[in-house]
């Protein structure tokens, strides 16, 4: 029997979930130039949008880069992005259509 997540417990075998579970990795920038991906956190499926401004700050980009470079930032900064996603969700910033939007201010320690 597959168990869905609940509270701090992840899906399937009950492991402590310190980070959201990525359901769909980002493959490209979506509408409005945001990096989009799906996560499951505390039993809820959420679409996360990371603004291009936040991505530019994370990557120390001074000018627009090719789309694959923005997508690669997800892998490079996965932990930070997922931690910011969880914090935004826990702070009640989920829209009625189950979306959360991350901006530069969600990453106080930018870059690196």
Beta strands, then each sheet from edge to edge (+ up, - down):
strand 1: 21-24
strand 2: 35-41
strand 3: 44-50
strand 4: 99-102
sheet 1: 1+ 2- 3+ 4+
end
